């Protein structure tokens, strides 16, 4: 085998290993997210009660951390909105929304 071929084979093997590690890590992260979301859904009644009596999200996040549910305030809020059916729909700007309005009557002359 030539030197170039050995280098190419070695690089190919490293890339393959790196991609496999990445895919494994990705799958692991996705499984963690599913676990977090399922835990939030499981405890949604308690979390909703806490939110209703105005307990700060930060405090709820700290309490969840005590039971090994590591979640950010943003994730908690968006997941709870989604679970409760109150998720905000993304607004799609209309075609003319970004255009400046011009006075076309000619009255300002």
Helices and strands as residue ranges (DSSP letters): H 3-42, H 44-52, H 57-66, H 73-84
